[in-house]
Amino acid sequence: SLKKSDKYQVIEAPGSFIRYMVVNVKMPPVKNKLVRKAIACIVDRNDIIKRVYMNTFAPLYSLVPQGMWSYEPIFKEKYGDGNIAEAKKLLSQAGYSESKKLKLELWWTPTHYGSTEKDLAQVLKEQLEKTGLIQVTLKSAEWSTYVDYLRKGAMMVSLLGWYPDYLDPDDFTTPFLKTGANSWTGNKYSNPTMDNLLEKASTVTDFKERTKLYKKVQEILAEDVPYVPLVQGKLFIVTQKSIKGIVLDPTMILSYSSIEKSQK
């Protein structure tokens, strides 16, 4: 309604809050990489944004959010959105069919991420079952229990979110992908090559070199699929149309020095 008003301008930009699926890479049947890749193909982010969040979120194709340096839309390039045909091929290779369906458990928590979480879980269930080769059972637990289950590695696929502790690609990669540092997710992911890349990226001071390293990190992320990125939050500012010079970016720091009011 504000966008339709003649009195105001609505400024929006990608935020740094991300949502994603955690996949337990040691638990059957999702320990099979073909299955994880199929899940990545099936997810339709634009459908989620429209039906669950009323277009207040943006699609996310990596753990590093859009708007942050080194972001690579690697999941879009590798899997696309709602790529059912490719998903069926991968599931068939993994031994699944309409008579032998892949059975998944998708966990969600009812209050921690707000009232839309139930809708997010339901939409993902519908998307996954659209293949005709997957049967999804939804399970939920309150946050304290949910966190306990995560740490124990008790959930097959689960929904989580992340607000950054500091605005650097390291904070969107190391806590998720480095052996030991990611124990809180319970997905038991470990890859020595990934560990070495993250260690080097955290100590190298050359910006271009760090960018190259995080690109490789994201490529391995998309190949191994221990997580499936879903969406990221948007930032909004509404002003009178006479206000100029607002800079909005994922740092979430509003610089007042550039803001001015036109005299016209």
C-alpha positions in Angstrom: 0.0 0.0 0.0 2.9 2.3 0.7 4.4 1.6 -2.7 1.2 2.7 -4.3 1.0 6.0 -2.4 1.9 9.2 -4.2 3.3 10.7 -0.9 6.1 8.2 -0.2 9.0 6.3 -1.7 9.8 2.8 -0.6 13.5 1.9 -0.7 14.5 -1.8 -0.4 17.7 -3.8 -0.5 18.8 -7.3 0.4 19.4 -7.8 4.1 21.8 -10.1 5.9 19.3 -12.4 7.6 19.2 -15.8 5.8 17.0 -18.9 5.9 18.1 -22.4 4.8 17.5 -26.1 5.2 20.0 -28.2 7.2 20.6 -31.7 5.8 22.1 -34.4 7.9 24.7 -35.8 5.6 25.2 -38.9 7.8 21.6 -39.9 8.1 19.9 -42.2 5.5 18.4 -41.5 3.0 19.8 -38.0 2.7 23.4 -39.2 3.2 23.1 -40.0 -0.5 24.4 -37.0 -2.3 22.1 -37.7 -5.2 19.1 -37.2 -2.9 20.5 -33.9 -1.5 21.1 -32.6 -5.0 17.5 -33.6 -6.0 16.2 -31.6 -3.0 18.3 -28.6 -4.1 16.7 -28.9 -7.6 13.1 -29.0 -6.3 13.1 -25.9 -4.0 11.3 -23.0 -5.7 12.4 -19.9 -3.9 10.1 -17.5 -5.8 7.1 -19.6 -4.9 8.2 -19.5 -1.2 8.6 -15.7 -1.3 5.2 -15.1 -2.9 3.2 -17.6 -0.8 4.9 -17.4 2.5 6.5 -14.0 2.8 4.3 -11.8 0.5 7.4 -10.7 -1.4 9.2 -9.2 1.6 12.1 -11.7 1.2 14.6 -12.2 -1.7 15.8 -15.5 -3.2 19.0 -16.9 -1.8 21.4 -19.1 -3.8 24.3 -19.5 -1.4 24.9 -19.2 2.4 26.7 -15.9 1.6 23.9 -13.4 1.1 23.2 -11.2 -1.9 24.8 -7.8 -1.5 27.9 -9.1 0.3 31.2 -9.3 -1.5 32.1 -12.8 -2.8 28.4 -13.8 -3.1 28.0 -16.4 -5.9 24.5 -17.5 -6.9 25.9 -21.0 -7.2 22.7 -22.9 -6.4 20.8 -21.1 -9.1 23.5 -21.9 -11.7 23.8 -25.5 -10.6 20.2 -26.5 -9.7 17.8 -23.7 -10.6 14.4 -23.3 -9.0 11.6 -25.9 -9.2 13.7 -28.0 -11.5 11.4 -31.1 -11.2 12.7 -32.9 -14.3 16.3 -32.9 -13.1 15.2 -33.9 -9.6 13.4 -36.9 -11.0 16.5 -38.0 -12.9 18.6 -37.8 -9.8 16.0 -39.6 -7.6 15.7 -42.3 -10.3 19.5 -42.7 -10.2 19.3 -43.0 -6.4 16.8 -45.9 -6.8 13.5 -44.1 -6.1 10.2 -44.3 -8.1 6.5 -43.8 -7.7 6.2 -47.3 -6.2 9.3 -46.8 -4.0 9.2 -43.2 -2.7 11.9 -41.3 -0.9 10.7 -40.7 2.6 11.8 -37.5 4.2 11.3 -36.0 7.7 11.2 -32.1 7.6 11.5 -30.4 11.0 10.3 -26.9 11.9 9.9 -24.9 15.1 6.6 -23.1 15.6 7.5 -19.8 17.4 11.2 -18.9 17.1 10.9 -17.7 13.5 7.3 -16.3 13.7 3.9 -17.4 12.6 5.0 -18.0 9.0 7.2 -21.0 9.8 4.3 -23.5 9.6 3.5 -22.1 6.1 7.2 -22.4 5.0 7.3 -26.1 6.1 4.0 -26.8 4.3 5.1 -25.1 1.1 8.4 -27.0 1.1 6.4 -30.3 1.6 4.2 -29.5 -1.3 7.2 -28.7 -3.5 9.0 -31.9 -2.6 6.0 -34.1 -3.1 5.2 -32.5 -6.5 7.8 -34.9 -8.0 5.6 -37.8 -7.2 8.7 -39.6 -5.9 8.9 -38.1 -2.4 6.8 -38.5 0.7 7.4 -35.8 3.4 6.5 -36.1 7.1 6.4 -32.8 8.9 7.7 -32.7 12.5 8.0 -29.8 14.9 9.4 -29.0 18.3 9.6 -25.9 20.5 12.9 -24.1 20.2 14.7 -25.5 23.3 14.0 -29.1 22.2 14.7 -28.2 18.6 18.2 -26.9 19.5 18.8 -30.1 21.5 17.8 -32.3 18.6 20.0 -30.2 16.3 23.1 -30.7 18.4 22.5 -34.4 18.7 22.1 -34.8 15.0 18.7 -36.3 15.5 16.9 -34.5 12.6 17.0 -35.5 8.9 16.2 -32.1 7.4 15.5 -29.0 9.4 14.8 -25.3 9.0 17.0 -22.7 10.4 17.9 -19.0 10.1 21.0 -16.9 10.7 21.7 -13.3 11.7 25.4 -12.4 11.2 27.7 -11.8 14.2 30.0 -9.8 11.9 29.7 -8.7 8.3 32.2 -10.9 6.5 31.8 -14.0 4.3 33.6 -15.9 7.0 30.6 -15.6 9.3 28.4 -17.1 6.7 30.7 -20.0 5.9 33.0 -21.1 8.8 30.2 -21.7 11.4 28.4 -23.9 8.9 31.0 -25.7 6.9 34.2 -26.1 9.0 34.6 -29.3 10.8 33.8 -28.9 14.5 32.7 -25.2 14.2 29.5 -26.5 12.6 28.6 -29.0 15.4 25.7 -26.8 16.5 23.9 -27.6 13.2 24.0 -31.3 13.8 24.4 -32.1 10.1 27.8 -33.7 10.7 29.3 -32.2 7.6 33.1 -32.5 7.2 35.3 -32.0 4.2 39.1 -31.5 4.6 39.4 -29.5 1.4 36.7 -27.1 2.7 38.4 -26.8 6.0 41.7 -25.8 4.3 40.0 -23.2 2.2 38.2 -21.7 5.1 41.3 -21.6 7.2 43.3 -19.9 4.4 40.5 -17.4 3.7 40.3 -16.4 7.3 44.0 -15.5 7.4 44.8 -14.1 3.9 44.7 -10.3 3.8 44.5 -9.8 0.1 40.9 -9.0 -0.9 41.1 -10.6 -4.4 42.6 -13.8 -3.0 39.9 -14.0 -0.3 37.2 -13.6 -2.9 38.6 -16.4 -5.0 38.8 -18.7 -1.9 35.2 -18.0 -1.0 34.1 -18.7 -4.5 35.7 -22.1 -4.2 34.0 -22.6 -0.9 30.6 -21.9 -2.4 31.3 -24.2 -5.3 32.0 -27.1 -2.9 28.9 -26.1 -0.8 26.8 -26.6 -3.9 28.4 -29.9 -4.8 28.2 -31.4 -1.3 24.8 -29.9 -0.4 24.9 -30.0 3.4 22.6 -27.0 3.3 20.0 -25.7 0.9 19.8 -21.9 0.9 16.2 -20.7 0.7 15.6 -16.9 1.1 17.1 -13.8 2.7 15.4 -10.9 4.4 14.9 -7.5 2.7 15.5 -4.1 4.3 12.9 -1.4 3.8 12.9 2.3 4.4 9.9 4.5 3.7 10.3 8.2 3.3 8.7 11.3 1.9 9.6 11.7 -1.8 11.6 14.8 -1.0 14.2 12.8 1.0 17.4 11.9 -1.0 20.7 10.2 -0.3 19.6 7.1 1.6 22.1 4.3 1.3 20.7 0.9 2.2 22.8 -2.3 2.2 23.3 -5.5 4.2 25.5 -3.8 6.8 22.2 -2.5 8.2 24.0 0.8 9.1 22.1 3.9 8.1 24.5 6.8 7.3 22.8 10.1 8.2 25.5 12.2 6.6 24.3 11.5 3.1 20.6 12.1 3.7 19.1 15.4 2.6 15.7 16.9 1.9 15.1 18.5 -1.5 13.9 22.1 -1.4 11.9 21.6 -4.6 
